[in-house]
Amino acid sequence: MLSIRDCLDYCDLTEEEVALIAEHEGIPDAAAAQVACGLVQTPEGVLLLTHYMLDLVERAAERGDAGKAEEARKLCERFVADHPLPH
């Protein structure tokens, strides 16, 4: 069984990115790391993960949590920079 660290190292994801995915999906970080590890391997998966993160930005902004919205936005920007989609 892969550890969270194994997944993070293999997929080039950060703990913070995995935590956002876990929050969005309502699953433990270990499960989110494994799911994200698979998704990040395809353009469609990267797009889906990006949408998850943007959804969390929107949710935080809607409930007035500007700090959480900004944190999620920055993580999303870093994720997109690290995992660019082909045009």
C-alpha positions in Angstrom: 0.0 0.0 0.0 1.3 3.5 -0.9 1.7 6.0 1.8 0.6 9.6 1.4 4.2 10.6 1.0 4.7 8.0 -1.8 1.7 9.4 -3.7 2.8 13.0 -3.2 6.3 12.2 -4.4 5.1 10.3 -7.4 2.5 12.8 -8.6 4.3 16.0 -7.7 1.4 17.2 -5.5 1.7 19.1 -2.2 0.1 18.2 1.0 -2.0 21.4 0.8 -3.3 20.5 -2.6 -4.2 17.0 -1.4 -5.9 18.5 1.6 -8.1 20.7 -0.7 -9.1 17.7 -2.7 -9.9 15.8 0.5 -12.0 18.7 1.7 -13.9 19.0 -1.6 -14.6 15.2 -1.8 -15.2 14.8 1.9 -12.6 12.0 2.2 -9.5 11.4 4.2 -6.2 12.8 3.0 -4.8 9.3 2.3 -7.7 8.5 0.0 -7.5 11.9 -1.7 -3.8 11.4 -2.3 -4.5 8.1 -4.1 -7.3 9.5 -6.1 -5.4 12.6 -7.1 -2.3 10.5 -8.0 -4.4 8.8 -10.6 -6.2 11.9 -11.9 -3.1 14.0 -12.3 -1.8 11.5 -14.9 -4.3 12.7 -17.6 -5.3 16.1 -18.9 -9.0 15.3 -18.0 -7.9 14.5 -14.5 -5.9 17.7 -14.1 -8.9 19.7 -15.4 -11.1 17.9 -12.8 -8.7 18.6 -10.0 -8.5 22.3 -11.1 -12.3 22.5 -11.0 -12.4 21.0 -7.5 -10.0 23.7 -6.3 -11.9 26.5 -8.0 -15.1 25.2 -6.5 -13.6 25.5 -3.0 -12.5 29.1 -3.8 -16.1 29.9 -4.8 -17.6 28.1 -1.7 -15.3 30.0 0.6 -16.0 33.3 -1.0 -19.8 32.7 -0.9 -19.7 32.0 2.9 -17.5 35.1 3.4 -14.3 33.3 4.3 -11.9 35.5 2.4 -8.8 33.9 4.0 -9.8 30.4 2.9 -10.7 31.6 -0.6 -7.4 33.3 -1.0 -5.5 30.2 0.2 -7.4 27.9 -2.1 -6.9 30.4 -5.0 -3.1 30.4 -4.5 -3.0 26.7 -4.2 -5.0 26.4 -7.4 -2.7 28.8 -9.2 0.4 26.8 -8.1 -1.3 23.5 -9.2 -2.1 24.9 -12.6 1.5 26.2 -13.0 2.9 22.8 -12.0 0.4 20.8 -14.1 -0.3 22.8 -17.3 -2.9 21.5 -19.7 -2.0 21.0 -23.3 -3.7 23.4 -25.7 
